[in-house]
């Protein structure tokens, strides 16, 4: 395992997974994930949101398709790749992408529903 190009993201899914199935039988899911960090600016705490493009293949694409949607909290481990392309105007664009090699999720609405049913059972 290459330990030099490793990333772990904990954040919330920001777009519905776009699923693509290939003739070879492989499946790919692409979606965005938002992560937040807080920094102090002029004595006040300011939240800074970063957006990450994620690509998941095969079994992780299946998980994305079946189990995650906008707002789902995810933990993704993987590697970063950087790509370049030219847009329609000929400008060079650079994009970074996370290739998911592990994907775990927790649906926030499920967690809230579980908490509500637990509280009702205690009453």
C-alpha positions as a Markdown table, in Angstrom:
| # | Residue | x | y | z |
|---|---|---|---|---|
| 1 | Unk | 0.0 | 0.0 | 0.0 |
| 2 | Unk | 1.3 | 3.4 | -1.0 |
| 3 | Unk | 1.4 | 5.6 | 2.1 |
| 4 | Unk | 2.6 | 8.7 | 0.3 |
| 5 | Unk | -0.6 | 9.6 | -1.5 |
| 6 | Unk | -3.3 | 9.0 | 1.2 |
| 7 | Unk | -6.3 | 11.2 | 2.1 |
| 8 | Unk | -9.2 | 10.8 | 4.5 |
| 9 | Unk | -12.2 | 13.0 | 4.3 |
| 10 | Unk | -15.1 | 13.3 | 6.7 |
| 11 | Unk | -17.9 | 15.4 | 5.4 |
| 12 | Unk | -21.3 | 15.6 | 3.8 |
| 13 | Unk | -22.3 | 14.6 | 0.3 |
| 14 | Unk | -23.2 | 17.7 | -1.7 |
| 15 | Unk | -24.5 | 16.2 | -5.0 |
| 16 | Unk | -26.5 | 13.1 | -5.9 |
| 17 | Unk | -24.1 | 10.4 | -7.1 |
| 18 | Unk | -23.8 | 10.2 | -10.9 |
| 19 | Unk | -23.6 | 6.5 | -11.8 |
| 20 | Unk | -22.0 | 5.2 | -15.0 |
| 21 | Unk | -21.9 | 1.5 | -16.0 |
| 22 | Unk | -19.4 | 0.3 | -18.6 |
| 23 | Unk | -19.7 | -2.5 | -21.1 |
| 24 | Unk | -16.8 | -4.2 | -19.2 |
| 25 | Unk | -19.1 | -4.6 | -16.2 |
| 26 | Unk | -17.3 | -1.9 | -14.1 |
| 27 | Unk | -19.4 | 0.8 | -12.4 |
| 28 | Unk | -18.3 | 4.3 | -11.5 |
| 29 | Unk | -20.0 | 6.9 | -9.2 |
| 30 | Unk | -19.1 | 10.5 | -9.1 |
| 31 | Unk | -20.3 | 12.9 | -6.4 |
| 32 | Unk | -19.1 | 15.9 | -4.3 |
| 33 | Unk | -18.3 | 16.1 | -0.6 |
| 34 | Unk | -18.1 | 19.2 | 1.5 |
| 35 | Unk | -15.7 | 19.4 | 4.4 |
| 36 | Unk | -15.6 | 22.2 | 7.0 |
| 37 | Unk | -12.9 | 23.7 | 9.0 |
| 38 | Unk | -12.9 | 26.6 | 11.4 |
| 39 | Unk | -10.2 | 29.3 | 11.6 |
| 40 | Unk | -9.9 | 32.4 | 13.7 |
| 41 | Unk | -10.0 | 35.7 | 11.7 |
| 42 | Unk | -9.7 | 39.0 | 13.5 |
| 43 | Unk | -10.7 | 37.3 | 16.8 |
| 44 | Unk | -13.8 | 35.6 | 15.3 |
| 45 | Unk | -14.3 | 32.0 | 14.3 |
| 46 | Unk | -15.1 | 31.7 | 10.6 |
| 47 | Unk | -16.3 | 28.4 | 9.0 |
| 48 | Unk | -14.6 | 27.5 | 5.7 |
| 49 | Unk | -16.2 | 24.9 | 3.4 |
| 50 | Unk | -14.0 | 23.0 | 0.9 |
| 51 | Unk | -15.6 | 21.0 | -1.9 |
| 52 | Unk | -14.1 | 17.7 | -3.1 |
| 53 | Unk | -14.8 | 15.7 | -6.2 |
| 54 | Unk | -15.0 | 12.0 | -5.4 |
| 55 | Unk | -14.9 | 9.0 | -7.8 |
| 56 | Unk | -15.8 | 5.6 | -6.5 |
| 57 | Unk | -15.5 | 2.4 | -8.5 |
| 58 | Unk | -17.2 | -1.0 | -8.4 |
| 59 | Unk | -18.4 | -2.1 | -4.9 |
| 60 | Unk | -18.0 | 1.5 | -3.6 |
| 61 | Unk | -20.0 | 2.8 | -6.6 |
| 62 | Unk | -22.7 | 0.3 | -5.6 |
| 63 | Unk | -22.6 | 1.7 | -2.0 |
| 64 | Unk | -22.9 | 5.2 | -3.4 |
| 65 | Unk | -25.7 | 4.3 | -5.7 |
| 66 | Unk | -27.7 | 2.4 | -3.0 |
| 67 | Unk | -27.0 | 4.2 | 0.2 |
| 68 | Unk | -25.9 | 7.8 | -0.1 |
| 69 | Unk | -27.6 | 11.0 | -1.2 |
| 70 | Unk | -27.2 | 14.8 | -0.6 |
| 71 | Unk | -26.6 | 15.4 | 3.1 |
| 72 | Unk | -25.3 | 11.9 | 3.9 |
| 73 | Unk | -22.3 | 12.0 | 6.2 |
| 74 | Unk | -19.4 | 10.0 | 4.7 |
| 75 | Unk | -15.9 | 8.9 | 5.6 |
| 76 | Unk | -13.8 | 8.4 | 2.5 |
| 77 | Unk | -10.2 | 7.1 | 2.4 |
| 78 | Unk | -8.4 | 7.1 | -0.9 |
| 79 | Unk | -5.8 | 8.9 | -3.0 |
| 80 | Unk | -5.7 | 12.2 | -4.8 |
| 81 | Unk | -5.2 | 12.6 | -8.5 |
| 82 | Unk | -4.8 | 15.8 | -10.5 |
| 83 | Unk | -6.0 | 16.2 | -14.1 |
| 84 | Unk | -5.7 | 19.0 | -16.6 |
| 85 | Unk | -8.0 | 19.8 | -19.6 |
| 86 | Unk | -8.7 | 22.6 | -21.9 |
| 87 | Unk | -12.2 | 24.2 | -21.8 |
| 88 | Unk | -14.1 | 25.4 | -24.8 |
| 89 | Unk | -12.3 | 28.7 | -24.8 |
| 90 | Unk | -8.9 | 26.9 | -24.8 |
| 91 | Unk | -8.1 | 27.8 | -21.2 |
| 92 | Unk | -6.1 | 25.3 | -19.2 |
| 93 | Unk | -8.1 | 24.0 | -16.3 |
| 94 | Unk | -6.8 | 21.9 | -13.4 |
| 95 | Unk | -8.9 | 19.7 | -11.2 |
| 96 | Unk | -8.2 | 17.5 | -8.2 |
| 97 | Unk | -10.2 | 14.3 | -7.5 |
| 98 | Unk | -10.4 | 11.8 | -4.7 |
| 99 | Unk | -10.4 | 8.2 | -5.8 |
| 100 | Unk | -12.3 | 6.4 | -3.0 |
| 101 | Unk | -10.6 | 3.2 | -1.8 |
| 102 | Unk | -12.9 | 3.0 | 1.2 |
| 103 | Unk | -16.4 | 4.5 | 1.8 |
| 104 | Unk | -18.4 | 4.5 | 5.0 |
| 105 | Unk | -21.6 | 6.5 | 5.5 |
| 106 | Unk | -24.1 | 7.5 | 8.1 |
| 107 | Unk | -27.4 | 9.0 | 7.1 |
| 108 | Unk | -28.1 | 11.9 | 9.4 |
| 109 | Unk | -31.9 | 11.6 | 9.0 |
| 110 | Unk | -31.7 | 8.0 | 10.0 |
| 111 | Unk | -29.7 | 8.9 | 13.1 |
| 112 | Unk | -32.3 | 11.5 | 14.1 |
| 113 | Unk | -35.2 | 9.0 | 13.5 |
| 114 | Unk | -33.3 | 6.4 | 15.6 |
| 115 | Unk | -32.9 | 8.9 | 18.5 |
| 116 | Unk | -36.6 | 9.8 | 18.3 |
| 117 | Unk | -37.7 | 6.2 | 18.5 |
| 118 | Unk | -35.3 | 5.5 | 21.4 |
| 119 | Unk | -36.8 | 8.4 | 23.3 |
| 120 | Unk | -40.3 | 7.2 | 22.7 |
| 121 | Unk | -39.5 | 3.7 | 24.0 |
| 122 | Unk | -38.2 | 5.2 | 27.2 |
| 123 | Unk | -41.3 | 7.3 | 27.8 |
